[in-house]
Amino acid sequence: MIVKNLYDDVIGTDADVDAAQWTSRRLLLASDGMGFSLHDTLIKQGEELHMWYKNHVEAVYCIEGEGEITEKKNGKVHQIREGTMYALNDNDQHILHANKGVGMRMVCVFNPPVTGRETHDKDGSYLLPETD
């Protein structure tokens, strides 16, 4: 059994990754052997993130704040607020925007799992971990 507390076991450790536009507190990582990773992610106020998880699928559940996600393939905009879930089941290129003055807190699940220190590359994706 794996039991972790965000405040006691994650924040302030290597599993707490802070980038210019977001902070990702990684609760489960590849090393935990679950086959997915679990993140508590803060999208900073007013930020617009261009992302394309071409190597991962992701499910996201908004637990605080509001914003929108735009599908790059067709320009369709979806409003995001507390209680909204979206899944990037087709490696969807997208733009995530946290409304100005309001950040968003998201619970994110990635498959394959991340290893811990990943940040977005120039395409807005995470690279796959090196394998032996």
N, C-alpha and C positions, 0 to 999 in steps of 0.2 A: 504494500500500500504506500502511496506517495501522499504526503500531507505537507502543504506549504502555506505560509501566510504572506500575503503581499508585503505587509509592513515589516515583518520580522525577518523574512527569508529572501526577499527579492530586491526591494528598493535599496539602493546604495551598493549593490553587488554588480558583478559582470553581466548579470541577467537584466539589468536596468539600463537600457540603451536610449540615450538622449540625442536626437538629431535636431536640426534647425526647425523643422516643421512639426515634429511629433516626438513623443516619448513612448517607448514600448517596454513594458515590464513583463518579461517572459516567465510565465509560471511553469510551463512544461516545455522541455527542449528535446531534441533528438536523443540526447544522452539518457533521457528518462525512459526510452524504449516503448512509448505509447503509439508510435506510428503517426503522430500529429504533434504540433506545438500549440500552446495556448497562451495568449497574450492579453494583457490589460493595457490598452493603448490610448493615449491622450493625443488628440489632434489639436494643435495650438490654435488659438483664436485668429480668425481671419485668413488662415492658410489655405492654399490651393495646391493639392498634390496630384501630379500626373504620374499614374502608376500602370504597370503592366506586369502582372505576375505570370510571366510566360513559362516559368518552371514550377509553379505551385497553383493549387486551387485554394481558395480562401472563403470562409464563412465569417460574417461580421454581424454583431448584435450591438446596437446603440443603447447604452444604459444612461447616458446624460448628454445634454446639449442638442444642437440641431445643425443641419447643413443640407448638402445635396450631393448626389453622385450622378455624373454624366457618363453615359456610354459613348465612347469615342466612335464606335462603328456607325452609329445612327443619330447621335446628338440627343437621344432621349434623356431627359432629366428626371430623377426620382428624388423626392424630398426624404430626408433622413431626420428622424427625431427619436426621442426616447421610445423604446419598444419596437423599432424598425430593425429588421434583419435583411441582409442581402448576401447572396452567394455568387462568387466569381467562378462559376462552374465550367466556363469555357475559356479560361485564361484571358478574360475580358480586359481590354485596355480601357482605362477609366480615369476620370478626374474627380477627386473627392475634395469638397470645399466645406470648411467649417465656417458658418456664418460669422461675419465680422462682429466682434464683441462677445461671441459665444463659442467656446471650444466644444469638442465632443469627446466623450469617453466611450470606447468601444471594446468589446470582448471579441477577439479574433482567434480563429483556428486555421492553421496552415497544414497542408499535406503536399509534399513531404514536409516533415518538421524542420524548423530552422535549428541551427546549432547554438546560437546565442548572441553573437556580436554583429550579425548582418545589418547592413544599411542598404538603401536603394542604390542601384547602379544608374548609369545615364539613361537607361530605358525605363526606370522606375520599377525594376524587379529585384529579386534576391537571386544570387547565383546558387546553383546546387552545390552542396558540400563535396569536397574532394573525397573520392573513395579509393581504397587500396586495390 
